[in-house]
Amino acid sequence: QVRVVESGGGLVQAGGSQRLSCAASGRTFGDYDGTWFRQAPGKEREFVARIDWSGRNTNYADSVKGRFTISRDNAKNTLYLQMNSLKPGDPGIYYCNICRVFWGQGIPVTGSP
C-alpha cells in the first residue's frame, strides 16, 4: 500500500507560478511512475503530466506543455509539479497518482478573481 498526500495548492494568479508536491509513503516509491491529474468544476478528471520511475522520461498534456514541469526526488519519496505561466483554465483539483493505482485526496488550485 502507498499513501499519497498532495500539498502546495492555493490561490494563484494568471501568469503566476505554483509548485505542487506529492509525498508518498512506502519504500518502493522509486519503482513506480508518478502522474498528475486535475479536475475543473463541471469537467472530467484529465491527465496533466507523467514521469517514469527514473525521472528521465516525462510526458505532458498539450494544454500544459512548455509551462508545467513534473519532477521527482526518489530519496524524499516526493513528486513535484512546477506550474508556470498559469492560465485561467489551469485551476481545479489536482490529484497525484502513483503507479496508476494509488491516489491522493486532491488539492485545490484556485484562480484569484
N, CA, C and O atoms as a GROMACS GRO file, in nm:
protein
  452
    1GLN      N    1   0.085  -0.119   0.000
    1GLN     CA    2   0.000   0.000   0.000
    1GLN      C    3   0.089   0.125   0.000
    1GLN      O    4   0.193   0.127   0.066
    2VAL      N    5   0.049   0.226  -0.074
    2VAL     CA    6   0.121   0.353  -0.080
    2VAL      C    7   0.024   0.464  -0.042
    2VAL      O    8  -0.083   0.477  -0.101
    3ARG      N    9   0.061   0.543   0.057
    3ARG     CA   10  -0.021   0.657   0.096
    3ARG      C   11   0.032   0.780   0.025
    3ARG      O   12   0.153   0.804   0.022
    4VAL      N   13  -0.059   0.858  -0.032
    4VAL     CA   14  -0.021   0.972  -0.116
    4VAL      C   15  -0.086   1.098  -0.063
    4VAL      O   16  -0.208   1.101  -0.042
    5VAL      N   17  -0.007   1.203  -0.041
    5VAL     CA   18  -0.060   1.329   0.014
    5VAL      C   19  -0.006   1.446  -0.067
    5VAL      O   20   0.116   1.465  -0.076
    6GLU      N   21  -0.096   1.524  -0.125
    6GLU     CA   22  -0.056   1.642  -0.202
    6GLU      C   23  -0.048   1.764  -0.112
    6GLU      O   24  -0.115   1.771  -0.009
    7SER      N   25   0.034   1.860  -0.153
    7SER     CA   26   0.043   1.988  -0.082
    7SER      C   27   0.086   2.095  -0.182
    7SER      O   28   0.130   2.065  -0.292
    8GLY      N   29   0.073   2.221  -0.140
    8GLY     CA   30   0.122   2.332  -0.221
    8GLY      C   31   0.015   2.404  -0.301
    8GLY      O   32   0.046   2.500  -0.371
    9GLY      N   33  -0.108   2.361  -0.291
    9GLY     CA   34  -0.213   2.430  -0.365
    9GLY      C   35  -0.247   2.562  -0.300
    9GLY      O   36  -0.187   2.602  -0.200
   10GLY      N   37  -0.344   2.630  -0.358
   10GLY     CA   38  -0.388   2.757  -0.301
   10GLY      C   39  -0.434   2.852  -0.409
   10GLY      O   40  -0.470   2.811  -0.519
   11LEU      N   41  -0.432   2.980  -0.376
   11LEU     CA   42  -0.479   3.083  -0.466
   11LEU      C   43  -0.367   3.122  -0.563
   11LEU      O   44  -0.254   3.148  -0.521
   12VAL      N   45  -0.399   3.124  -0.690
   12VAL     CA   46  -0.298   3.157  -0.790
   12VAL      C   47  -0.353   3.265  -0.882
   12VAL      O   48  -0.474   3.279  -0.900
   13GLN      N   49  -0.262   3.340  -0.941
   13GLN     CA   50  -0.300   3.444  -1.036
   13GLN      C   51  -0.259   3.402  -1.176
   13GLN      O   52  -0.162   3.329  -1.195
   14ALA      N   53  -0.334   3.448  -1.273
   14ALA     CA   54  -0.297   3.422  -1.411
   14ALA      C   55  -0.158   3.480  -1.437
   14ALA      O   56  -0.128   3.594  -1.400
   15GLY      N   57  -0.076   3.398  -1.500
   15GLY     CA   58   0.061   3.440  -1.526
   15GLY      C   59   0.158   3.406  -1.415
   15GLY      O   60   0.279   3.418  -1.431
   16GLY      N   61   0.105   3.363  -1.304
   16GLY     CA   62   0.188   3.331  -1.188
   16GLY      C   63   0.238   3.188  -1.190
   16GLY      O   64   0.219   3.115  -1.288
   17SER      N   65   0.303   3.150  -1.080
   17SER     CA   66   0.361   3.017  -1.066
   17SER      C   67   0.319   2.955  -0.935
   17SER      O   68   0.285   3.024  -0.839
   18GLN      N   69   0.323   2.824  -0.933
   18GLN     CA   70   0.292   2.749  -0.812
   18GLN      C   71   0.359   2.614  -0.824
   18GLN      O   72   0.372   2.558  -0.934
   19ARG      N   73   0.403   2.562  -0.710
   19ARG     CA   74   0.460   2.427  -0.713
   19ARG      C   75   0.381   2.336  -0.622
   19ARG      O   76   0.360   2.365  -0.504
   20LEU      N   77   0.338   2.226  -0.677
   20LEU     CA   78   0.269   2.123  -0.601
   20LEU      C   79   0.367   2.013  -0.564
   20LEU      O   80   0.459   1.981  -0.639
   21SER      N   81   0.345   1.956  -0.446
   21SER     CA   82   0.425   1.842  -0.402
   21SER      C   83   0.334   1.725  -0.372
   21SER      O   84   0.216   1.743  -0.340
   22CYS      N   85   0.390   1.607  -0.383
   22CYS     CA   86   0.315   1.486  -0.355
   22CYS      C   87   0.407   1.392  -0.278
   22CYS      O   88   0.502   1.338  -0.334
   23ALA      N   89   0.377   1.375  -0.152
   23ALA     CA   90   0.459   1.288  -0.067
   23ALA      C   91   0.396   1.150  -0.063
   23ALA      O   92   0.277   1.136  -0.036
   24ALA      N   93   0.478   1.049  -0.089
   24ALA     CA   94   0.427   0.912  -0.092
   24ALA      C   95   0.501   0.828   0.011
   24ALA      O   96   0.623   0.838   0.025
   25SER      N   97   0.427   0.748   0.082
   25SER     CA   98   0.487   0.656   0.178
   25SER      C   99   0.530   0.529   0.105
   25SER      O  100   0.494   0.508  -0.011
   26GLY      N  101   0.605   0.446   0.172
   26GLY     CA  102   0.640   0.320   0.111
   26GLY      C  103   0.780   0.320   0.053
   26GLY      O  104   0.822   0.416  -0.010
   27ARG      N  105   0.850   0.212   0.075
   27ARG     CA  106   0.989   0.204   0.032
   27ARG      C  107   1.001   0.188  -0.118
   27ARG      O  108   1.110   0.209  -0.172
   28THR      N  109   0.895   0.152  -0.189
   28THR     CA  110   0.906   0.123  -0.331
   28THR      C  111   0.862   0.239  -0.419
   28THR      O  112   0.835   0.219  -0.537
   29PHE      N  113   0.854   0.361  -0.363
   29PHE     CA  114   0.815   0.478  -0.442
   29PHE      C  115   0.899   0.488  -0.566
   29PHE      O  116   0.847   0.517  -0.674
   30GLY      N  117   1.029   0.464  -0.554
   30GLY     CA  118   1.120   0.481  -0.666
   30GLY      C  119   1.101   0.379  -0.777
   30GLY      O  120   1.163   0.392  -0.883
   31ASP      N  121   1.019   0.279  -0.756
   31ASP     CA  122   0.993   0.178  -0.859
   31ASP      C  123   0.878   0.217  -0.951
   31ASP      O  124   0.857   0.153  -1.054
   32TYR      N  125   0.805   0.322  -0.915
   32TYR     CA  126   0.679   0.349  -0.982
   32TYR      C  127   0.682   0.479  -1.058
   32TYR      O  128   0.754   0.573  -1.023
   33ASP      N  129   0.601   0.484  -1.165
   33ASP     CA  130   0.582   0.614  -1.229
   33ASP      C  131   0.486   0.698  -1.146
   33ASP      O  132   0.413   0.647  -1.062
   34GLY      N  133   0.488   0.827  -1.171
   34GLY     CA  134   0.402   0.920  -1.099
   34GLY      C  135   0.330   1.009  -1.199
   34GLY      O  136   0.386   1.047  -1.302
   35THR      N  137   0.207   1.041  -1.168
   35THR     CA  138   0.123   1.117  -1.260
   35THR      C  139   0.045   1.223  -1.186
   35THR      O  140   0.000   1.201  -1.073
   36TRP      N  141   0.029   1.336  -1.249
   36TRP     CA  142  -0.061   1.441  -1.200
   36TRP      C  143  -0.182   1.447  -1.292
   36TRP      O  144  -0.171   1.446  -1.414
   37PHE      N  145  -0.299   1.455  -1.228
   37PHE     CA  146  -0.425   1.477  -1.297
   37PHE      C  147  -0.488   1.602  -1.238
   37PHE      O  148  -0.446   1.650  -1.133
   38ARG      N  149  -0.588   1.654  -1.305
   38ARG     CA  150  -0.664   1.766  -1.249
   38ARG      C  151  -0.809   1.755  -1.293
   38ARG      O  152  -0.843   1.692  -1.393
   39GLN      N  153  -0.894   1.820  -1.214
   39GLN     CA  154  -1.036   1.821  -1.244
   39GLN      C  155  -1.091   1.960  -1.216
   39GLN      O  156  -1.091   2.006  -1.101
   40ALA      N  157  -1.138   2.025  -1.320
   40ALA     CA  158  -1.200   2.156  -1.305
   40ALA      C  159  -1.348   2.136  -1.273
   40ALA      O  160  -1.404   2.031  -1.305
   41PRO      N  161  -1.412   2.235  -1.212
   41PRO     CA  162  -1.554   2.222  -1.180
   41PRO      C  163  -1.637   2.192  -1.304
   41PRO      O  164  -1.625   2.259  -1.406
   42GLY      N  165  -1.721   2.090  -1.293
   42GLY     CA  166  -1.809   2.054  -1.403
   42GLY      C  167  -1.743   1.978  -1.515
   42GLY      O  168  -1.806   1.950  -1.618
   43LYS      N  169  -1.616   1.943  -1.498
   43LYS     CA  170  -1.545   1.872  -1.604
   43LYS      C  171  -1.491   1.740  -1.551
   43LYS      O  172  -1.486   1.717  -1.430
   44GLU      N  173  -1.453   1.653  -1.642
   44GLU     CA  174  -1.396   1.525  -1.603
   44GLU      C  175  -1.249   1.542  -1.565
   44GLU      O  176  -1.183   1.637  -1.606
   45ARG      N  177  -1.203   1.448  -1.486
   45ARG     CA  178  -1.062   1.448  -1.449
   45ARG      C  179  -0.978   1.426  -1.574
   45ARG      O  180  -1.011   1.343  -1.659
   46GLU      N  181  -0.869   1.502  -1.585
   46GLU     CA  182  -0.787   1.492  -1.705
   46GLU      C  183  -0.640   1.476  -1.668
   46GLU      O  184  -0.595   1.521  -1.563
   47PHE      N  185  -0.568   1.411  -1.755
   47PHE     CA  186  -0.424   1.390  -1.741
   47PHE      C  187  -0.351   1.523  -1.755
   47PHE      O  188  -0.386   1.607  -1.838
   48VAL      N  189  -0.248   1.541  -1.672
   48VAL     CA  190  -0.166   1.662  -1.680
   48VAL      C  191  -0.023   1.626  -1.719
   48VAL      O  192   0.029   1.676  -1.819
   49ALA      N  193   0.041   1.538  -1.642
   49ALA     CA  194   0.181   1.505  -1.667
   49ALA      C  195   0.216   1.372  -1.601
   49ALA      O  196   0.157   1.334  -1.500
   50ARG      N  197   0.314   1.303  -1.660
   50ARG     CA  198   0.360   1.175  -1.604
   50ARG      C  199   0.512   1.171  -1.608
   50ARG      O  200   0.574   1.230  -1.697
   51ILE      N  201   0.570   1.103  -1.512
   51ILE     CA  202   0.715   1.084  -1.507
   51ILE      C  203   0.742   0.938  -1.473
   51ILE      O  204   0.673   0.880  -1.389
   52ASP      N  205   0.841   0.879  -1.537
   52ASP     CA  206   0.868   0.738  -1.509
   52ASP      C  207   0.948   0.725  -1.379
   52ASP      O  208   0.983   0.825  -1.316
   53TRP      N  209   0.976   0.600  -1.340
   53TRP     CA  210   1.037   0.576  -1.211
   53TRP      C  211   1.174   0.641  -1.200
   53TRP      O  212   1.214   0.682  -1.091
   54SER      N  213   1.246   0.652  -1.312
   54SER     CA  214   1.381   0.705  -1.307
   54SER      C  215   1.385   0.856  -1.309
   54SER      O  216   1.485   0.917  -1.270
   55GLY      N  217   1.277   0.918  -1.353
   55GLY     CA  218   1.276   1.062  -1.369
   55GLY      C  219   1.329   1.109  -1.502
   55GLY      O  220   1.331   1.229  -1.530
   56ARG      N  221   1.372   1.016  -1.586
   56ARG     CA  222   1.433   1.055  -1.713
   56ARG      C  223   1.332   1.074  -1.825
   56ARG      O  224   1.361   1.141  -1.924
   57ASN      N  225   1.215   1.017  -1.809
   57ASN     CA  226   1.114   1.024  -1.915
   57ASN      C  227   0.987   1.088  -1.862
   57ASN      O  228   0.933   1.047  -1.760
   58THR      N  229   0.941   1.188  -1.934
   58THR     CA  230   0.821   1.260  -1.894
   58THR      C  231   0.731   1.279  -2.016
   58THR      O  232   0.777   1.277  -2.130
   59ASN      N  233   0.603   1.298  -1.990
   59ASN     CA  234   0.514   1.342  -2.096
   59ASN      C  235   0.405   1.429  -2.035
   59ASN      O  236   0.372   1.418  -1.917
   60TYR      N  237   0.351   1.516  -2.119
   60TYR     CA  238   0.260   1.621  -2.075
   60TYR      C  239   0.137   1.631  -2.164
   60TYR      O  240   0.141   1.597  -2.283
   61ALA      N  241   0.030   1.678  -2.106
   61ALA     CA  242  -0.086   1.715  -2.185
   61ALA      C  243  -0.049   1.836  -2.269
   61ALA      O  244   0.030   1.921  -2.227
   62ASP      N  245  -0.105   1.844  -2.388
   62ASP     CA  246  -0.073   1.956  -2.476
   62ASP      C  247  -0.104   2.090  -2.410
   62ASP      O  248  -0.036   2.189  -2.436
   63SER      N  249  -0.206   2.093  -2.327
   63SER     CA  250  -0.250   2.218  -2.267
   63SER      C  251  -0.149   2.276  -2.168
   63SER      O  252  -0.155   2.395  -2.136
   64VAL      N  253  -0.056   2.193  -2.118
   64VAL     CA  254   0.040   2.241  -2.019
   64VAL      C  255   0.183   2.232  -2.068
   64VAL      O  256   0.274   2.278  -1.999
   65LYS      N  257   0.204   2.175  -2.184
   65LYS     CA  258   0.340   2.156  -2.235
   65LYS      C  259   0.411   2.289  -2.248
   65LYS      O  260   0.356   2.385  -2.300
   66GLY      N  261   0.534   2.293  -2.199
   66GLY     CA  262   0.611   2.416  -2.203
   66GLY      C  263   0.588   2.508  -2.085
   66GLY      O  264   0.662   2.605  -2.067
   67ARG      N  265   0.486   2.481  -2.006
   67ARG     CA  266   0.456   2.566  -1.889
   67ARG      C  267   0.472   2.490  -1.757
   67ARG      O  268   0.514   2.547  -1.657
   68PHE      N  269   0.440   2.363  -1.759
   68PHE     CA  270   0.447   2.280  -1.638
   68PHE      C  271   0.566   2.186  -1.649
   68PHE      O  272   0.603   2.142  -1.758
   69THR      N  273   0.624   2.155  -1.534
   69THR     CA  274   0.735   2.059  -1.528
   69THR      C  275   0.710   1.961  -1.416
   69THR      O  276   0.691   2.000  -1.300
   70ILE      N  277   0.711   1.833  -1.450
   70ILE     CA  278   0.698   1.729  -1.349
   70ILE      C  279   0.838   1.677  -1.315
   70ILE      O  280   0.923   1.662  -1.402
   71SER      N  281   0.860   1.652  -1.188
   71SER     CA  282   0.989   1.600  -1.146
   71SER      C  283   0.968   1.514  -1.022
   71SER      O  284   0.858   1.507  -0.968
   72ARG      N  285   1.076   1.450  -0.977
   72ARG     CA  286   1.065   1.365  -0.859
   72ARG      C  287   1.198   1.359  -0.787
   72ARG      O  288   1.304   1.377  -0.847
   73ASP      N  289   1.189   1.332  -0.659
   73ASP     CA  290   1.307   1.310  -0.577
   73ASP      C  291   1.283   1.177  -0.506
   73ASP      O  292   1.213   1.172  -0.405
   74ASN      N  293   1.341   1.072  -0.557
   74ASN     CA  294   1.314   0.939  -0.500
   74ASN      C  295   1.372   0.925  -0.359
   74ASN      O  296   1.322   0.845  -0.280
   75ALA      N  297   1.476   1.001  -0.329
   75ALA     CA  298   1.532   0.995  -0.194
   75ALA      C  299   1.434   1.052  -0.092
   75ALA      O  300   1.437   1.014   0.026
   76LYS      N  301   1.348   1.143  -0.137
   76LYS     CA  302   1.249   1.205  -0.048
   76LYS      C  303   1.109   1.148  -0.069
   76LYS      O  304   1.014   1.194  -0.006
   77ASN      N  305   1.096   1.049  -0.157
   77ASN     CA  306   0.964   0.992  -0.187
   77ASN      C  307   0.864   1.100  -0.226
   77ASN      O  308   0.749   1.098  -0.182
   78THR      N  309   0.908   1.193  -0.309
   78THR     CA  310   0.823   1.308  -0.341
   78THR      C  311   0.820   1.334  -0.490
   78THR      O  312   0.921   1.327  -0.560
   79LEU      N  313   0.701   1.365  -0.536
   79LEU     CA  314   0.675   1.402  -0.674
   79LEU      C  315   0.640   1.551  -0.675
   79LEU      O  316   0.577   1.601  -0.582
   80TYR      N  317   0.680   1.622  -0.779
   80TYR     CA  318   0.653   1.766  -0.787
   80TYR      C  319   0.584   1.801  -0.919
   80TYR      O  320   0.595   1.730  -1.018
   81LEU      N  321   0.514   1.913  -0.915
   81LEU     CA  322   0.462   1.973  -1.038
   81LEU      C  323   0.484   2.122  -1.028
   81LEU      O  324   0.418   2.191  -0.951
   82GLN      N  325   0.578   2.172  -1.107
   82GLN     CA  326   0.604   2.316  -1.115
   82GLN      C  327   0.515   2.372  -1.223
   82GLN      O  328   0.522   2.331  -1.339
   83MET      N  329   0.431   2.467  -1.186
   83MET     CA  330   0.336   2.526  -1.279
   83MET      C  331   0.374   2.672  -1.300
   83MET      O  332   0.374   2.751  -1.205
   84ASN      N  333   0.405   2.708  -1.422
   84ASN     CA  334   0.440   2.845  -1.456
   84ASN      C  335   0.342   2.900  -1.560
   84ASN      O  336   0.270   2.825  -1.625
   85SER      N  337   0.342   3.031  -1.573
   85SER     CA  338   0.255   3.098  -1.671
   85SER      C  339   0.112   3.045  -1.662
   85SER      O  340   0.052   3.006  -1.763
   86LEU      N  341   0.059   3.046  -1.542
   86LEU     CA  342  -0.073   2.989  -1.519
   86LEU      C  343  -0.179   3.061  -1.600
   86LEU      O  344  -0.176   3.183  -1.617
   87LYS      N  345  -0.273   2.983  -1.649
   87LYS     CA  346  -0.382   3.035  -1.731
   87LYS      C  347  -0.514   3.015  -1.658
   87LYS      O  348  -0.522   2.937  -1.564
   88PRO      N  349  -0.618   3.086  -1.702
   88PRO     CA  350  -0.749   3.071  -1.637
   88PRO      C  351  -0.802   2.928  -1.638
   88PRO      O  352  -0.882   2.891  -1.552
   89GLY      N  353  -0.759   2.848  -1.734
   89GLY     CA  354  -0.807   2.710  -1.741
   89GLY      C  355  -0.732   2.613  -1.652
   89GLY      O  356  -0.768   2.496  -1.647
   90ASP      N  357  -0.630   2.660  -1.583
   90ASP     CA  358  -0.550   2.570  -1.500
   90ASP      C  359  -0.608   2.538  -1.363
   90ASP      O  360  -0.586   2.428  -1.313
   91PRO      N  361  -0.680   2.629  -1.298
   91PRO     CA  362  -0.731   2.598  -1.165
   91PRO      C  363  -0.822   2.475  -1.164
   91PRO      O  364  -0.891   2.446  -1.261
   92GLY      N  365  -0.821   2.406  -1.052
   92GLY     CA  366  -0.902   2.286  -1.034
   92GLY      C  367  -0.848   2.209  -0.917
   92GLY      O  368  -0.763   2.258  -0.842
   93ILE      N  369  -0.897   2.088  -0.901
   93ILE     CA  370  -0.842   1.998  -0.800
   93ILE      C  371  -0.733   1.916  -0.867
   93ILE      O  372  -0.757   1.849  -0.967
   94TYR      N  373  -0.614   1.921  -0.811
   94TYR     CA  374  -0.501   1.847  -0.866
   94TYR      C  375  -0.479   1.720  -0.783
   94TYR      O  376  -0.475   1.723  -0.660
   95TYR      N  377  -0.466   1.610  -0.854
   95TYR     CA  378  -0.450   1.479  -0.790
   95TYR      C  379  -0.316   1.418  -0.830
   95TYR      O  380  -0.272   1.428  -0.944
   96CYS      N  381  -0.255   1.356  -0.733
   96CYS     CA  382  -0.132   1.282  -0.756
   96CYS      C  383  -0.167   1.133  -0.762
   96CYS      O  384  -0.249   1.084  -0.685
   97ASN      N  385  -0.104   1.064  -0.853
   97ASN     CA  386  -0.126   0.920  -0.867
   97ASN      C  387   0.009   0.850  -0.877
   97ASN      O  388   0.098   0.895  -0.951
   98ILE      N  389   0.023   0.743  -0.805
   98ILE     CA  390   0.146   0.666  -0.806
   98ILE      C  391   0.114   0.528  -0.861
   98ILE      O  392   0.021   0.461  -0.815
   99CYS      N  393   0.192   0.487  -0.957
   99CYS     CA  394   0.178   0.352  -1.014
   99CYS      C  395   0.042   0.330  -1.077
   99CYS      O  396   0.000   0.216  -1.097
  100ARG      N  397  -0.028   0.437  -1.108
  100ARG     CA  398  -0.160   0.429  -1.173
  100ARG      C  399  -0.261   0.357  -1.085
  100ARG      O  400  -0.366   0.313  -1.133
  101VAL      N  401  -0.230   0.346  -0.958
  101VAL     CA  402  -0.319   0.274  -0.866
  101VAL      C  403  -0.350   0.358  -0.743
  101VAL      O  404  -0.466   0.366  -0.702
  102PHE      N  405  -0.250   0.422  -0.685
  102PHE     CA  406  -0.266   0.491  -0.557
  102PHE      C  407  -0.289   0.640  -0.582
  102PHE      O  408  -0.211   0.706  -0.650
  103TRP      N  409  -0.398   0.691  -0.523
  103TRP     CA  410  -0.439   0.829  -0.544
  103TRP      C  411  -0.426   0.909  -0.415
  103TRP      O  412  -0.447   0.858  -0.305
  104GLY      N  413  -0.392   1.037  -0.431
  104GLY     CA  414  -0.404   1.130  -0.321
  104GLY      C  415  -0.548   1.181  -0.313
  104GLY      O  416  -0.632   1.150  -0.398
  105GLN      N  417  -0.574   1.259  -0.209
  105GLN     CA  418  -0.709   1.310  -0.187
  105GLN      C  419  -0.738   1.433  -0.274
  105GLN      O  420  -0.852   1.477  -0.283
  106GLY      N  421  -0.636   1.485  -0.337
  106GLY     CA  422  -0.654   1.602  -0.422
  106GLY      C  423  -0.629   1.730  -0.346
  106GLY      O  424  -0.653   1.738  -0.225
  107ILE      N  425  -0.582   1.831  -0.417
  107ILE     CA  426  -0.558   1.961  -0.354
  107ILE      C  427  -0.605   2.070  -0.449
  107ILE      O  428  -0.575   2.064  -0.569
  108PRO      N  429  -0.677   2.170  -0.398
  108PRO     CA  430  -0.731   2.272  -0.486
  108PRO      C  431  -0.627   2.376  -0.526
  108PRO      O  432  -0.546   2.421  -0.445
  109VAL      N  433  -0.632   2.413  -0.650
  109VAL     CA  434  -0.560   2.527  -0.704
  109VAL      C  435  -0.667   2.622  -0.756
  109VAL      O  436  -0.739   2.591  -0.851
  110THR      N  437  -0.677   2.737  -0.691
  110THR     CA  438  -0.789   2.827  -0.716
  110THR      C  439  -0.739   2.954  -0.781
  110THR      O  440  -0.642   3.014  -0.736
  111GLY      N  441  -0.806   2.995  -0.887
  111GLY     CA  442  -0.769   3.119  -0.954
  111GLY      C  443  -0.822   3.239  -0.879
  111GLY      O  444  -0.938   3.239  -0.836
  112SER      N  445  -0.741   3.341  -0.863
  112SER     CA  446  -0.785   3.463  -0.797
  112SER      C  447  -0.867   3.546  -0.895
  112SER      O  448  -0.840   3.546  -1.015
  113PRO      N  449  -0.967   3.615  -0.844
  113PRO     CA  450  -1.055   3.692  -0.933
  113PRO      C  451  -0.985   3.810  -0.997
  113PRO      O  452  -1.046   3.884  -1.074
   0.00000   0.00000   0.00000
